[in-house]
Amino acid sequence: MKEARIRTSPFLAASALALATAPAAAQTIKPGEPPLTAQTSSSGGPLDPVQKLVRFQSADLRIEVLPDSQSIKGVGTLRFAATAPIRTLVIDLDRNLPVSAIAIDGRPLKPGAWSNPEGRMTIQLGKTVRAGGTVTAAITYGGTPHVAVRAPWDGGFVWAKTPQGQPWVATAVQMEGCDLFWPCIDYPTYEPDFIDLHITVPKGLKAISNGVLKGTDTLADGRSTWNWHVTNPTLYGIALNVGPYEVISGDYKSRFGNTIPMFYWYLPGEERQAKGLFAEFAPTLDFFETMIGPYPFGDQKLGVVETPHKGMEHMTVNAYGNKYAKTPWGYDDLFQHEFAHEWFANQLTAGNWDDFWLHEGTGTYMQPLYAEWRGGKGDYTAMLLQERIGIRARSAIVTGKPQSAEDVYEDRNGRGGDIYTKGSWTLHTLRNLIGDKAFFDGLRLAIYGRTDPRPGNFKPLYRSTPEFIAFMEQTSGRKLQWFFDVYLYEAALPELLTEQTGDRLTLRWKAPGDRPFPMPVEVQLGDRLITLAMRDGSDTIDLPAGAHYVVDPWSKILKRSADIDAFQAWRAAQTSR
């Protein structure tokens, strides 16, 4: 089905006309251009002192996308509440998008009242806003936004063409932040209550974004404005997607009693493949709602849009660019991973990027968990063993200190993929240690703030690693700091040493930093499975004469493996030739 549930809203047409521009000559901006300042390229870095004095309440974004000139024109109207008296506003916006006008509470400012030398704009309000008061800034801006080098890993705009030669545009700004194309405070906890988006695009194109579609306006020259409203948005999750899309839609009857609208926007000519992917939406949603809890944004939508880049967890409109790839486990792993982020990124949001593993480690663990849901323990274990090969253990995945997204994510800093795979294996090991009930109840506390979530009884939350640890201790009734100290705050993996003397087998943990590590260990003796308590980090077992034993036979524990170390070294040598 094409173009479902679209209503027109004529009263919004005037705003779209304000963005009208004469057609510009076609051009091509090279990836990585225009260059970014250090300020703009870093997301989640230190806040300006003035930014700490306001709360970001709402935003109204009117953006025209001009594919021919690879440019945008925008008006961002931002509302803030002051928590202390202020005479200035400090707002993040890429200086490649020059500001032409600013109005404060409807009053135009003189051009000298603002400056933006490095991508952090200071606005002189010309008045004092008292504590508890509000201020609204309408910022008119535009220009050539930064073009992504390798989206989504490097952020920016993607200006592409469909196979039929039509414009196909997307944004992905996780690493660099919201300020790549709209004015904001680029810090994880500065999410507004809601954002209205009015996206104007050339004739024949559609603009797909977050939240609920409130209507479309067709302008006299054939352009159209698409009006979206999103509540409780994530900052890097706001996305523009422009193309000649077709759509499949349907409703999901949740086990929690609500009905969730589902949409997949795809390129023309892919109806068969699109229907195949759309068929995965309902069972994947059922898995998450059964194992974790209610879909957090059921009152908005479950949305997926095809993009010219790989993928990204854009809230309620996940980017999908996996080209309908298949896996041995019978589902599209990219769709499933990005959808997991509706819980682990968009509902539970890291309060600082140092806690990024709460997004990516949990999101990654949902894939073997889904494999187990579909195919049993064998599929679960097989997928985990694939993940295990990628763990490098070069640096800790949590430092306990504020970090930028780049500090955490980039390979050069040592963490890289470990926030995915080591995070996933940490959760796997934790689940085996404390049991399913404690594990999933702990997840629900972290995600929803309660173990009995229902639609309407929770809101999005910011979380830290220490809070996550406290929740798991609460639900398990056990002290677990020793566990997380080793797996999250140390780089190296614990090593399980074995020594056999006659008919006695001794196992001993060697943890990084000589930390205590009383991790129980299973030993397979013939058809017997014996659990050693390892309370002081070691234990012994009597072996029958000639017995064959296997330590940790089901790979329940993340630990150093000499075999995997050797394989990683061999693979690195092959790729360096």
Secondary structure, DSSP 8 states (H G I E B T S, - for coil): --S-S--B-GGGHHHHHTT-----------TT-S---HHHH-SS----TTGGGEEEEEEEEEEEEETTTTEEEEEEEEEEEESS-EEEEEEE--TTS-EEEEEETTEE--GGGEE-SSSEEEEEEEEEE-TT-EEEEEEEEEE---B-SSTTTS-EEEEEE-TTS-EEEEEE-TTT-GGGTS-B--STT---SEEEEEEEE-TT-EEE-SSEEEEEEE-TTS-EEEEEEEES--STT---EEES-EEEEEEEE-TTS-EEEEEEEE-TT-HHHHHHHHTTHHHHHHHHHHHT---TTTTT-EEEEE-SSSEE--TTSEEE-STT---TTSS-HHHHHHHHTTTBTTTEEESSGGGTHHHHHHHHHHHHHHHHHHH-HHHHHHHHHHHHTT----S-S--SS---HHHHH-GGGS-TTHHHHHHHHHHHHHHHHH-HHHHHHHHHHHHHSSSS--TTS---EEE-HHHHHHHHHHHHTS--HHHHHHHTS-SS--EEEEEEETTEEEEEEE-GGG------EEEEETTEEEEE--TTSEEEEE--TT--EEESTT--S----HHHHHHHHHHHHHHT-
